[in-house]
Amino acid sequence: MQRGSGQVGDPAAASQQAEPAISSPSATTWLVAWHGDLAAWLDQLGWLRTLSDWLTAELGPVHERYRDNLVVELLHGGRWVGHPLHPALSDLPIGLWAGVMVLDATDRDRASQRGIDAAGMLSAAGILAAGATALTGLNDWTVSNDQDRRVGLFHGLLNTVALGLQGASLGTRVAGHRGTARALGAASLAVTAAAGYLGGHLVFTKGVMVSRVAWAIEPRRWTRVLQEADLPDESPAAVVAEGRQIMLYRHRGTLYAIDNICSHAGGLLSRGPVADLTVTCPLHGSRFGLADGCVSRGPASQPQPVLPTRIRNGWIEVRGSQPAPRRPAKGRTQP
Ligand code: FES
């Protein structure tokens, strides 16, 4: 196959340019942009903002007062689970209520029947699971920010509607009105799917409750970040090495360096207080040990990466977790 050079005047390139567009730009743009537009539209709803602000004012102080409570931390998932609990729990009601749909769709007995059948059992189990999922979601919501908070609230409201529909479905099912129960169950699952989509948007598009330091590996070589004389004792300093934000701290002559971006939601740790070699994130109060980066209080579930440090010629130098391989000495070949 002959290939053109791709330069102006090249016949092959000219024929490529002459090819018709395969679809209209506006249609393709809408297809790939509607989810972002939806989140932006939700974010500017006045009533949603008002409700979000009111709930924040009511629940924020409560979460702050009880954030040392182990139950509150466990509802986040926290350091023991290693990742958030809410997304895992949310699979339960979705799966159980999908099971209700399958049983209803394959049930040939249309006679009115009082009491609870297999589909009713799944429906009830899903309602219980949805209650636990809502509790963890509400707990996570109190430590979210800005647009994520508004979209998260709408996600929660949809789930509340779905829970109400499923409850009504179970009630009518037990009363023997199977046709109504099926319709309400189907409506509940449809609303749950819409809520689940918004939950996916929050996690996969916005990175809510996803570790903000998962890709932090730079710098690959020892890099100067600050003159030693410019780092006061017992006072955090923010520095940057190859784009990575790092917090430095010196205590009794020992240097500590950890990622400055909080693994929970990106708070700047250098702006938080340090006590007993533990830094508290100023955004939602996660605590990390400076020596090992371990979480000693959530909502963070992932530790802060720790960077090795050294002092050379009066400069503090740091290096990331994946140092570049040594260059082979001149004249030698690598095995
Ligand atoms: S950003 Fe939430 S605890 Fe740090």
Residues whose N, C-alpha, C, O or C-beta is under 5 A from the ligand:
A	BS01	FES	C262 H264 A265 G266 G267 C281 L283 H284 G285 S286
